[in-house]
Amino acid sequence: MALRKVNTKYGTVIGIPGNDPRITVFKGIPYAKAPKGKLRLMAPQKPDPWEGELLCDKWSDSPVQDIGRYTTPGVAFSEDCLKLNIWTPAESPDEKLPVMIFFYGGGFNRGDSCYKSYDGEAINHRGVIHVNVNYRVSVLGFLALPELSERAEYKVSGNYGLLDQIASIKWVKENISAFGGDPDNITIFGQSAGGSSCRMLATSPLAKGLFRHTIIMSGGRVCEDIRTMEEYQDICHRIMEHLGWTVDDILNREAFEVQNNMYRAAAEVLAGMGIKEVFFYRPCVDGYVLPDKDTSAGLFDGNLDVIMGSVYGDGSVFGGKINGNFENPYDIIRTAAFAPPIAHALRAIRQGSKPIYTYFIERARPSSGSPMPHGAEIPYFFGTLDRFGDAWTDFDRKFSEVMLDYITNFAKTGNPNREGLPYWPTYTAETPVSLNVTDSEILVHNLINSEDSAYVLDCMIENKEITRK
């Protein structure tokens, strides 16, 4: 019988049946206090215990943000957002199932945990518990100022969204056994900003030992353009001056007034500085969550098992500036897309960490008609194709099933392979190969196929401008 009532360390929660009644979904469990009032722009605090039974049948409010793509229609936005959702197939607390925790993308400025792509039932059907998490984004998730640093116990500010993610993993580790999960077998995964988050958490001393495996989906460039605390605080201060605001305004005005005004002012200040940047509010090197630029760039904990991959559309998002007329422009964008995971794999080899698994997806999703755009792979990984109106083919469904098998096998053992799947080795000097999904095949081979391709990879590893040789 499905596990509908669970006693956490903070109180009892009641879940609801999933689309498959063998699965239970718990929506909106608080993992930290609402970061409002005196707790605005502070590190997350443990939740207050509650009396009686908490019915978890509705999505929680989403984080305050500039509302846009990857948010869920009909869901409210507020500061009372530090909550998580759990999908479990367990029938008792004794099953010790592996656990996967997902962090959404959205450039660290948008997103929520209940978007229609992120349903956990297909993951549950493979014997894995799925958790996804709301974390603070944009102004209220990443603003840093000297005055905010002074009021913090650890004397730095910013990176609240990353601290939320760490708090959520700690909550899961503390409570997931009651949902039938194994607190010693946790995988974190995420896409875009969520992938970058996983890459950062895989190097942060504050997250060390909290999880065993990580899957980094489209998680950024090789050499991250991440600001130091001093650089970041300086621009935040300019934004405040532009508005004529003080820290009291930030702490006491209504949340959406703070978000909307600071978001708009950031765009105006950056334009005046000649900086083109879509999303300004994001992680910085604070010396605490992220001790240095090497840490933020992804020098992974050598004990972690890592899958890292990208899609064709990442080439234009993360590829950097490309100049000149190359013989095959498609090949250049393609290489700029698949280069970051391979560069991280080469780094792992050089530093003696565990070798990592790399993948690259260039399948043209039916609705786009062009090689896989940034973010378009998500429903394949979650088995949620039918929540979108694409004209899915048999190959699309096969691709989704194979990826679900790979990632859940990885969550169980740190190895994506099993009988019946194309064998996927780690990327090493002896086996310089990646999993590659094309329009018609799922291959495992060397993605470097030309001199230009090798050149672009080298430029990205060395953080050099890509120009015609």
C-alpha positions as CSV (number, residue, x, y, z in Angstrom):
1,M,0.0,0.0,0.0
2,A,1.3,3.4,-1.0
3,L,2.9,5.6,1.8
4,R,0.5,8.4,2.3
5,K,1.3,9.6,5.8
6,V,4.9,10.4,6.9
7,N,6.3,11.6,10.2
8,T,9.2,14.1,9.5
9,K,11.3,15.6,12.2
10,Y,9.2,18.8,12.0
11,G,5.7,17.2,11.9
12,T,3.4,14.9,10.1
13,V,2.8,15.3,6.3
14,I,-0.1,13.8,4.3
15,G,0.5,13.1,0.6
16,I,-1.9,12.6,-2.3
17,P,-2.0,9.9,-5.0
18,G,-0.1,10.5,-8.2
19,N,-1.5,9.9,-11.6
20,D,-0.4,6.3,-10.8
21,P,-2.1,5.6,-7.5
22,R,0.9,3.5,-6.4
23,I,2.9,6.7,-6.2
24,T,2.4,9.4,-3.5
25,V,3.1,13.1,-4.1
26,F,3.8,15.5,-1.2
27,K,3.6,19.1,-2.4
28,G,4.9,22.1,-0.6
29,I,6.8,20.7,2.4
30,P,8.6,23.6,4.2
31,Y,12.4,22.9,4.4
32,A,13.1,26.4,5.9
33,K,11.3,29.3,7.4
34,A,9.8,31.9,5.0
35,P,12.7,34.4,4.3
36,K,10.6,37.5,4.9
37,G,10.7,40.3,7.5
38,K,13.9,40.1,9.4
39,L,14.9,37.0,7.5
40,R,14.8,38.7,4.1
41,L,18.3,38.4,2.5
42,M,19.5,36.1,5.2
43,A,20.7,32.5,5.1
44,P,17.8,30.0,5.4
45,Q,16.7,29.0,8.8
46,K,15.3,25.6,9.8
47,P,11.5,25.4,9.6
48,D,9.3,25.7,12.7
49,P,7.7,22.4,13.8
50,W,4.0,22.2,13.3
51,E,1.1,20.7,15.2
52,G,-1.2,18.1,13.7
53,E,-1.1,16.9,10.2
54,L,0.1,19.0,7.2
55,L,-1.9,18.2,4.1
56,C,0.5,18.5,1.2
57,D,-1.9,18.7,-1.8
58,K,-1.0,22.1,-3.3
59,W,2.1,23.6,-4.9
60,S,3.7,26.2,-2.7
61,D,4.1,29.8,-3.8
62,S,7.0,30.3,-6.3
63,P,9.9,32.6,-5.5
64,V,9.5,36.4,-6.1
65,Q,10.9,37.1,-9.6
66,D,10.4,38.7,-13.0
67,I,7.7,36.4,-14.1
68,G,8.4,34.6,-17.4
69,R,9.2,31.3,-19.0
70,Y,9.6,28.2,-16.8
71,T,7.1,29.4,-14.2
72,T,3.7,27.7,-13.6
73,P,0.4,29.4,-14.6
74,G,-1.9,29.7,-11.6
75,V,0.8,29.5,-9.0
76,A,1.2,32.5,-6.7
77,F,4.6,34.2,-6.0
78,S,5.7,35.2,-2.5
79,E,8.6,35.1,-0.1
80,D,7.0,32.1,1.6
81,C,8.6,29.8,-1.0
82,L,11.2,27.7,0.6
83,K,9.4,24.4,0.1
84,L,10.0,21.2,-1.7
85,N,8.0,18.4,-3.4
86,I,8.5,14.7,-3.0
87,W,7.4,11.9,-5.3
88,T,7.8,8.4,-3.7
89,P,6.9,4.9,-4.9
90,A,7.7,3.5,-1.4
91,E,5.2,1.4,0.5
92,S,7.1,1.6,3.8
93,P,9.9,3.7,5.3
94,D,12.3,0.7,5.2
95,E,12.9,0.5,1.5
96,K,16.0,2.7,1.3
97,L,15.4,3.8,-2.3
98,P,17.9,6.1,-4.0
99,V,17.0,9.8,-4.1
100,M,17.2,12.4,-6.9
101,I,16.9,16.1,-6.0
102,F,16.3,18.5,-8.9
103,F,17.2,22.2,-9.1
104,Y,15.4,24.2,-11.9
105,G,17.0,26.6,-14.4
106,G,16.1,30.2,-15.3
107,G,19.3,32.1,-15.3
108,F,19.2,32.3,-11.4
109,N,16.4,34.9,-12.0
110,R,13.4,32.8,-12.8
111,G,11.9,29.4,-12.3
112,D,9.9,27.2,-9.9
113,S,9.7,23.6,-8.8
114,C,6.2,22.8,-10.1
115,Y,6.7,23.5,-13.8
116,K,5.0,20.8,-15.9
117,S,8.2,19.3,-17.2
118,Y,9.4,18.3,-13.7
119,D,6.9,15.6,-12.7
120,G,8.7,12.7,-10.9
121,E,6.5,9.7,-11.7
122,A,8.6,8.3,-14.5
123,I,11.6,8.4,-12.2
124,N,9.5,6.7,-9.5
125,H,8.7,3.9,-11.9
126,R,12.4,3.1,-12.0
127,G,12.6,2.7,-8.2
128,V,14.0,6.1,-7.4
129,I,12.5,8.9,-5.1
130,H,12.3,12.3,-6.8
131,V,12.5,15.6,-5.0
132,N,12.4,19.1,-6.5
133,V,13.0,22.4,-4.7
134,N,12.1,26.0,-4.7
135,Y,15.1,28.3,-4.1
136,R,15.3,32.1,-4.0
137,V,16.2,33.8,-7.3
138,S,17.0,37.2,-8.7
139,V,17.2,40.2,-6.4
140,L,16.0,38.4,-3.2
141,G,18.1,35.4,-4.0
142,F,21.5,37.0,-4.8
143,L,21.7,40.7,-3.9
144,A,25.0,41.5,-2.1
145,L,26.0,44.6,-0.2
146,P,28.5,45.4,2.6
147,E,25.6,46.4,4.9
148,L,24.0,43.0,4.3
149,S,27.3,41.2,4.9
150,E,27.6,43.0,8.3
151,R,24.3,41.6,9.5
152,A,25.2,38.0,8.4
153,E,26.7,35.6,10.9
154,Y,29.2,34.5,8.3
155,K,29.9,38.2,7.3
156,V,29.3,37.8,3.5
157,S,26.1,38.4,1.5
158,G,24.6,37.1,-1.7
159,N,24.3,33.5,-2.8
160,Y,21.1,33.0,-0.8
161,G,19.7,30.8,-3.5
162,L,22.7,28.4,-3.3
163,L,22.4,28.4,0.5
164,D,18.7,27.5,0.1
165,Q,19.7,24.5,-2.1
166,I,22.2,23.3,0.5
167,A,19.5,23.7,3.2
168,S,17.1,21.6,1.1
169,I,19.7,18.8,0.7
170,K,20.3,18.8,4.4
171,W,16.5,18.6,5.0
172,V,16.2,15.7,2.6
173,K,19.2,13.9,4.2
174,E,17.6,14.4,7.6
175,N,14.1,13.3,6.7
176,I,14.0,11.2,3.5
177,S,14.3,7.8,5.3
178,A,10.7,8.3,6.5
179,F,9.6,8.5,2.8
180,G,11.4,5.2,2.0
181,G,14.6,6.9,0.8
182,D,18.3,6.3,1.5
183,P,19.9,9.4,3.0
184,D,23.3,8.1,2.0
185,N,22.5,7.7,-1.7
186,I,21.5,11.2,-2.9
187,T,22.0,12.5,-6.4
188,I,21.5,16.2,-7.2
189,F,20.8,17.3,-10.7
190,G,19.7,20.4,-12.6
191,Q,19.5,22.1,-15.9
192,S,21.0,25.5,-17.0
193,A,21.2,27.6,-13.8
194,G,20.2,24.4,-11.9
195,G,23.1,22.6,-13.7
196,S,25.5,25.4,-12.8
197,S,24.2,25.2,-9.2
198,C,25.1,21.5,-9.1
199,R,28.5,22.2,-10.5
200,M,29.1,24.8,-7.8
201,L,27.7,22.6,-5.0
202,A,30.0,19.8,-6.2
203,T,32.9,22.0,-5.3
204,S,31.6,24.0,-2.3
205,P,32.9,23.1,1.1
206,L,29.5,23.7,2.6
207,A,27.9,20.9,0.5
208,K,30.7,18.4,0.9
209,G,29.4,14.9,1.9
210,L,25.7,15.8,1.4
211,F,25.3,13.9,-1.8
212,R,27.0,11.1,-3.7
213,H,26.3,11.7,-7.4
214,T,25.5,14.7,-9.6
215,I,24.1,15.2,-13.1
216,I,25.0,18.6,-14.6
217,M,22.7,19.5,-17.5
218,S,23.8,22.5,-19.7
219,G,25.6,23.8,-16.6
220,G,27.6,26.6,-18.2
221,R,30.8,27.4,-19.8
222,V,34.3,26.0,-19.1
223,C,35.6,29.2,-17.5
224,E,32.7,30.8,-15.7
225,D,32.3,34.6,-15.9
226,I,31.6,34.9,-12.2
227,R,32.3,38.1,-10.3
228,T,34.2,38.5,-7.1
229,M,32.3,39.7,-4.1
230,E,33.9,43.1,-4.4
231,E,33.1,43.5,-8.1
232,Y,29.5,42.3,-7.5
233,Q,28.9,44.5,-4.5
234,D,30.2,47.5,-6.3
235,I,27.6,47.1,-9.1
236,C,24.8,46.4,-6.6
237,H,25.8,49.6,-4.8
238,R,25.5,51.5,-8.1
239,I,22.1,50.1,-8.6
240,M,21.0,51.3,-5.2
241,E,22.4,54.8,-5.9
242,H,20.6,54.8,-9.2
243,L,17.3,54.3,-7.4
244,G,18.2,56.6,-4.5
245,W,17.5,53.7,-2.1
246,T,19.1,52.6,1.1
247,V,19.3,49.1,2.7
248,D,16.3,50.0,4.7
249,D,14.3,50.3,1.5
250,I,15.5,46.8,0.4
251,L,14.6,45.3,3.8
252,N,11.2,47.0,4.4
253,R,9.5,47.7,1.0
254,E,7.1,45.2,-0.4
255,A,8.9,42.2,-2.0
256,F,7.7,42.8,-5.6
257,E,8.4,46.5,-5.3
258,V,12.0,45.6,-4.4
259,Q,12.2,42.9,-7.2
260,N,10.8,45.0,-10.0
261,N,12.7,48.2,-9.2
262,M,16.0,46.6,-8.6
263,Y,15.6,44.4,-11.6
264,R,14.9,47.4,-13.9
265,A,17.6,49.5,-12.3
266,A,20.2,46.7,-12.9
267,A,19.5,46.8,-16.6
268,E,19.8,50.6,-16.7
269,V,23.1,50.6,-14.7
270,L,24.7,47.8,-16.7
271,A,23.7,49.5,-20.0
272,G,25.4,52.7,-18.7
273,M,28.5,50.7,-18.0
274,G,28.5,49.2,-21.5
275,I,27.8,45.7,-20.1
276,K,25.4,43.4,-22.0
277,E,23.9,41.0,-19.5
278,V,20.5,39.4,-19.5
279,F,20.4,38.3,-15.9
280,F,22.7,40.3,-13.5
281,Y,21.6,38.8,-10.1
282,R,23.4,35.5,-9.7
283,P,26.2,33.8,-7.7
284,C,29.4,35.5,-6.9
285,V,32.7,34.3,-5.3
286,D,32.0,35.1,-1.7
287,G,34.8,33.2,0.0
288,Y,32.1,31.2,1.9
289,V,29.8,29.2,-0.3
290,L,32.2,29.7,-3.2
291,P,35.7,30.2,-1.8
292,D,37.4,31.1,-5.2
293,K,37.0,31.1,-8.9
294,D,38.5,27.7,-9.3
295,T,35.8,26.3,-7.0
296,S,33.0,28.0,-8.9
297,A,34.4,26.8,-12.2
298,G,33.9,23.1,-11.2
299,L,37.0,21.4,-9.8
300,F,34.8,18.6,-8.5
301,D,35.1,16.7,-5.2
302,G,37.1,13.7,-6.2
303,N,34.7,11.4,-4.4
304,L,31.7,12.3,-6.5
305,D,30.3,10.5,-9.5
306,V,29.5,13.0,-12.2
307,I,27.5,13.1,-15.5
308,M,27.9,16.3,-17.4
309,G,26.3,17.1,-20.7
310,S,25.0,19.7,-23.1
311,V,22.7,20.3,-26.1
312,Y,23.3,21.9,-29.4
313,G,21.6,25.1,-28.4
314,D,24.1,25.7,-25.6
315,G,26.6,26.7,-28.3
316,S,25.0,30.0,-28.8
317,V,24.1,30.5,-25.1
318,F,27.5,29.6,-23.6
319,G,29.9,29.5,-26.5
320,G,31.3,32.9,-26.1
321,K,32.4,35.2,-29.0
322,I,33.2,33.4,-32.3
323,N,34.8,35.4,-35.1
324,G,35.7,34.7,-38.7
325,N,34.4,32.5,-41.5
326,F,35.0,28.8,-40.6
327,E,34.7,26.2,-43.3
328,N,31.7,24.6,-41.4
329,P,29.9,27.1,-39.1
330,Y,27.5,24.3,-37.9
331,D,30.5,22.3,-36.7
332,I,31.9,25.4,-34.8
333,I,28.6,26.0,-32.9
334,R,28.3,22.3,-32.3
335,T,31.7,22.1,-30.8
336,A,31.1,25.2,-28.7
337,A,28.1,23.3,-27.3
338,F,29.8,20.0,-26.5
339,A,33.1,21.4,-25.4
340,P,32.4,22.3,-21.8
341,P,31.6,18.8,-20.5
342,I,34.6,17.4,-22.3
343,A,36.8,20.2,-20.9
344,H,35.6,19.4,-17.4
345,A,36.3,15.7,-18.1
346,L,39.8,16.6,-19.0
347,R,40.2,18.6,-15.9
348,A,39.0,15.7,-13.8
349,I,41.7,13.5,-15.4
350,R,44.4,16.0,-14.8
351,Q,43.5,16.5,-11.1
352,G,43.1,12.8,-10.4
353,S,39.3,13.0,-9.7
354,K,36.9,10.2,-10.8
355,P,36.4,10.3,-14.6
356,I,33.1,11.7,-15.6
357,Y,30.4,10.7,-18.1
358,T,29.7,13.2,-20.9
359,Y,26.8,13.5,-23.3
360,F,25.7,15.7,-26.1
361,I,22.2,16.0,-27.6
362,E,21.5,17.4,-31.1
363,R,18.2,15.7,-31.8
364,A,15.8,18.3,-33.4
365,R,12.8,18.4,-31.0
366,P,9.7,18.3,-33.3
367,S,8.3,21.7,-32.2
368,S,11.5,23.5,-32.9
369,G,12.7,21.9,-36.2
370,S,16.3,22.8,-35.4
371,P,18.9,21.0,-33.4
372,M,18.0,20.7,-29.7
373,P,17.5,24.2,-28.2
374,H,18.8,25.1,-24.8
375,G,16.3,23.6,-22.3
376,A,14.3,21.6,-24.8
377,E,15.8,18.3,-23.5
378,I,14.1,18.5,-20.1
379,P,10.9,16.5,-20.8
380,Y,13.0,13.7,-22.3
381,F,14.8,13.4,-19.0
382,F,11.6,13.4,-17.0
383,G,9.4,11.3,-19.3
384,T,6.9,14.2,-19.6
385,L,6.7,14.4,-23.4
386,D,3.0,14.1,-23.3
387,R,2.6,17.4,-21.4
388,F,3.7,19.2,-24.6
389,G,2.0,19.3,-28.0
390,D,5.0,18.2,-30.1
391,A,4.4,15.6,-32.8
392,W,6.6,13.0,-30.9
393,T,8.0,10.1,-32.9
394,D,8.9,6.6,-31.8
395,F,12.5,7.7,-31.7
396,D,11.6,10.6,-29.3
397,R,10.0,8.1,-26.9
398,K,12.9,5.7,-27.2
399,F,15.3,8.5,-26.5
400,S,13.3,9.5,-23.4
401,E,13.2,6.0,-22.1
402,V,16.9,5.5,-22.6
403,M,17.8,8.7,-20.8
404,L,15.5,7.9,-17.9
405,D,17.2,4.5,-17.6
406,Y,20.6,6.0,-17.7
407,I,20.0,8.7,-15.0
408,T,18.1,6.4,-12.6
409,N,20.8,3.7,-13.0
410,F,23.3,6.4,-12.2
411,A,21.3,7.4,-9.1
412,K,21.4,3.8,-7.9
413,T,25.0,3.0,-8.4
414,G,27.0,5.9,-9.8
415,N,27.1,4.1,-13.1
416,P,24.5,4.7,-15.9
417,N,25.0,1.4,-17.6
418,R,22.9,-1.8,-17.5
419,E,22.2,-4.6,-19.9
420,G,20.1,-3.6,-22.9
421,L,21.5,0.0,-23.1
422,P,24.3,1.3,-25.4
423,Y,27.5,1.0,-23.2
424,W,28.5,4.4,-22.0
425,P,32.0,4.6,-20.6
426,T,33.5,7.6,-18.7
427,Y,35.5,10.1,-20.8
428,T,39.2,9.2,-20.4
429,A,42.4,9.5,-22.5
430,E,41.9,5.8,-23.5
431,T,38.1,6.3,-24.2
432,P,37.6,9.9,-25.3
433,V,34.0,9.3,-26.1
434,S,30.6,10.8,-25.2
435,L,27.0,9.7,-25.5
436,N,25.6,11.5,-28.5
437,V,21.9,11.6,-29.4
438,T,21.4,12.6,-33.1
439,D,18.2,12.8,-35.1
440,S,18.1,9.0,-35.6
441,E,20.7,7.3,-33.4
442,I,22.0,7.1,-29.8
443,L,25.7,6.7,-30.3
444,V,28.8,6.5,-28.1
445,H,31.8,7.9,-29.9
446,N,34.4,10.7,-30.1
447,L,32.7,14.0,-30.9
448,I,35.8,15.7,-32.2
449,N,35.6,15.2,-36.0
450,S,37.7,17.9,-37.6
451,E,40.7,20.2,-37.0
452,D,38.4,23.2,-36.5
453,S,36.5,21.2,-33.9
454,A,39.7,20.4,-32.0
455,Y,40.7,24.0,-32.2
456,V,37.4,25.3,-30.7
457,L,37.7,22.8,-27.9
458,D,41.2,24.0,-27.1
459,C,40.1,27.6,-27.1
460,M,37.3,26.9,-24.7
461,I,39.6,24.9,-22.4
462,E,42.1,27.8,-22.3
463,N,39.4,30.5,-22.2
464,K,40.6,32.0,-25.4
465,E,38.6,33.9,-28.0
466,I,37.5,31.7,-30.9
467,T,38.7,33.2,-34.2
468,R,39.5,31.9,-37.6
469,K,43.0,30.4,-37.5
